[in-house]
Amino acid sequence: MANIADLITLDDRQRVIPTDTAALRLAVDELRSTLDDSHIASLRQLGSGLTALGEHDEAQRVLGRALALATAGGDQRAAIAARINLGDAYRYAGDLDPARDHYAIALRQARAGVPDLVDFALQHQGKYFIDAGRPEDAAACLREALQLREAKGDPSLIKSTWDTLAMIEE
């Protein structure tokens, strides 16, 4: 089975899209048919694939399940990641209020207990602010994310934040 993450890229709006729609569809269908509904990482992977395919309602359901499992199991790291993915599924569907709430909770939880996920939460909250027409708030989030990512030294994360910051200037 193909890795769903390998079949997704970012478009010029920094949103996930398929690199090969047919291959992603096949991978999503295969994962869906063999899914262990209690495996958080598989649920997140499926939800991300569905989001990239534009199947937002199902993505929200699947990612909501991942969030519920992570929360019930006390896995704060997985809960934060699932919450950010769920925020994306809402944001891509144009449902900005629930997206805003998920990103805000994820950021608060990351700051409180999983500091290495703060940049991830800030990056996605910044993207939300762009979509919500709040460029100043977006820039503040993204500048903080950039500082954290530069400290991590991951060139791909740094580039992603720079690319998102560039959207504000356009």
N, C-alpha and C positions, 0 to 999 in steps of 0.2 A: 504494500500500500504506500502511496506517495505521502510525504509529509506535507500537511496542509500549509504550514508556514513557508515552505519552499515554493508554493504556488500563489503566494500573495506578495504584492509590492505596494508602494505608495504612489498615488498619482500626484499631479501638480498642486492639489489642494491638501496634500498630506493625509489622504484617506486611503484605507486599504482597498485594493482592487485585485482581481485575478491576473496572474501573469499569463495564464492559459485557462480560459473559462471552462472548456470541456473537461480538461484534466482536473480542475478544482471541483467541478460538479461530480465527477466520478469519485474523487477522494472523499468528498463530503458524504455522498451516498453510501460508500463503502464503510466509512466510519460510523455513520448512522445505523447501518445494518448490524454492526458488530459491537455497538457501544455498550459499555458497562456503565449504567446510569448512576453509579456511585463513584466513578473515577473522575475527580475534579479536573485534572489536566486534560483528559479526553473531551470532557464537556466544554472546557475553554477553547480547545482546538476546534471542535465542531462549531461552536458559537462564532469564532473568528472567521471560519470559512463561510458560514451562512451570512455573516455581516458583509463580507467581501462580495458575495453573490447578490446582495440586496434583499435577502430574505430576513428582514428585520424582526418580524413578529416571532418567527421560530428562533432566531438568534436570541431574542430577549427571553424567551421561555427557557432555552437551554442554558444560557448564562445566568439566569435567575436561579436555576437548579444548582449550578456550580457554586454560586454565592451562598445559597442556603446550606449546602453540604459543608463548605469551608467554614462558615460561621458556626454551624452546629458542632463541627469537629474541633473548633478552637484554632484553626489554621489561619492566623491573621494575615500572613503573606499571601496565601491563596485567595483569601477573601478580598483583599485589596486589589489584587490583579483581576479577579473576576468582576469586581465592582467597576473597575476602569473599563474593562471590555464591555460590560453591560451599559455603561454610560455611552460608549461609542455606538452600540446598537441603537440606543434611543436617539442619539444626536444625528446619526446618519438617516434615521427615519424622520427627522425634523421635529422630534419631541424634545425640545430643549429643557423644559422644566425638570423632568426626571433625570435627564443627563446631568444637568447642573447639580442636582442633589447627590447623585452617585459620585461625581468627581469631588465634590466638597467633602463628603464623608470619607472617601478614599484618601484624600490629602490629609485630613485630620487624623485618621488612623495611622497613616504612614509616619507622620510627624511624631505621633505618640509612641509608636512601638516598632516600626520597621523603617528606619531612616534611609536605608539604601533604596527604598521605593519612592522616596519623596520626589525625585526628578521625574520619574515615570508619571506620577500623579499630577505634578505641575505641568508637564508637557501636554497632557490630555486636557487638563483644565484650561490651559492656554488656548488650545484648539477650540474648546467650547466657547470661550470668550470671543474668539474671532467670528464664529458662527452666530453668536448672539449680538454682534455689532458693538463690541466693547473692546476696541483695540488697545486702549491704555492698560486695562486689566490683563489683556492677553500678553502684552509686552512685559509687564511686571512678572507674570508667571514664567514666561519663557526665559527672561534674563536670569531669574533664580535657577531655573532648570539648567540653563547653560553653565552657570557657575558650578553646579553640582556635577554635571557631566564632564566638564573640563577637569575637575578634581579626580573623577573616575578614570579619565584618560581614554575613553572609548571613542575612537574617531567616528564610527557610524552613528552613535548617539549624538555626538556634538554636531555632526552634519545635519541630522534630522532636526535638531533645534534651530540651527541657523536657517535651514530651509523654511521652517515654520515662521520664524521671525521675519523672513523676507516677504511672506504673504501679507504681513501687516503693512509693509511699505508699498505694496502694489495697489 
